[in-house]
Amino acid sequence: MGFVRFIAGLSLLLVLGACSSDQGNLVYQELLADSEGEYAVFAIGEPEAVDFVEAEVYEEETAIRVFRANRDPDPDNLDYPGLDYEELPAFFLFDHEEVILESHDPDDFEEQVQSYLE
């Protein structure tokens, strides 16, 4: 009987571990670009910095198809594991699989994105 409980407990731990890792992927998934060859920007910070990046980087002529912004200056209201947004502003460029660029400086991010997309 003890062996059966051990196996049941181990199975439960494996299932819970799988669910928690899937949960992180689901949260991150919403920030990715929809398909290969497209890009998405996620910007966090004060409206002035976020709006500057949106105006300079997000243009119809580029492969950036989505611009998401959180203009809330309190990063405690966010839950995106694996992204560094403790220092604001924070800017991220995603392809369809992962984050590929990040910066805390609007001008630097604009330059990085332009270089990457060339």
N, C-alpha and C positions, 0 to 999 in steps of 0.2 A: 504494500500500500504506500509506503514511503517513497518508493521509486516512481510510482505513478504521480504522486504529488510533485515530486521533483521535476519530472518531465512536463507536467502541466504548468508549473511555475516558470520553467525555462521557456516554454512556448509563449506564455503570456508576455514575458520580458522581451522576447524577439518581436512579437507583434507590436507592442507599445513602442519599441525602438524604431521599427519601420514606419509607424504612423508619425512619430515625431520628426523623422527625417523627411518624410513626404510633406509634412506641414511646412517646413522651412522652404522646400522647393516650390510649393504652391504660392507662398507669399512672394518669393523672388520671381516666379514665373510671370506674374502680372506686369513686371517692369521690362520684360524682354520685347524685342521687335517681333512682329508677327511671322516673318519668313526670312529665309536666307537672302542676303543682299540688301536688306533693309536695316535701319537703325532706329533706336529710341533713346531719347534723352530724359533723364530724371533729374530735376533741380530742386534743392531744398535751401530755404533761407529767406532773408528779407526780400520783399517785393522788388526793390530796386535792382538787386543783383540778379534775381531770377528773371525779371523782365528784360534786362540787358542781354542775358544769354539767349533768351527766347528770340529776341529781335535779331541778334547777330548770327545765330547758328541754325535756327529752324526756318528753312526756306523751302519753297516747293521744288526748287531745282535740285535739291540734294536728295540723298537716299534716306534722310531722316524722315520717317513717316509719323512718328508720335513724339509729342513733347508733353511730359507730365511734370507738374510742379506742385510743391508743397510750400506755400508761403508762410507757414507757421514757424516762427523762430525758435520753438521749443522742440528739440529733437526727441525728448522723452515721449512725445505723442506718436512716435513712429516705431515700427517693429519690422526692420529689414535686416535680418541676420547676414553678416558678411560684408555689409557696406559701412564705410567709415564716414559717419555724418555727425560725429561729436563736435567737430569744428565746422562752423557754418560761415559762409555758404558752402554747399557741397554739390558737385555736378558729376553726373555719370552718363556715359555713353554705352549702350548695350547693343549687341547684335542679337540674333535669334537664340543664342545659347548662353551667353554670359556677359558680365560687365567687361568692357575692353579699354575704357579710359575713365579716369576720375581725377578731379582737381578741386581745390578749394578757392581758386582764383579765377574769376570770370574771364579775364583776358587770356590767361594761360589755357583755360579750357577751350575757348574759341580757337586759339592757334592749334591746339592738339587735334581738335575735331577737323579743322580745315586740312591739316597735314595728313591725317588718317584717311580722309575721304578723297584725297587727290589721287 
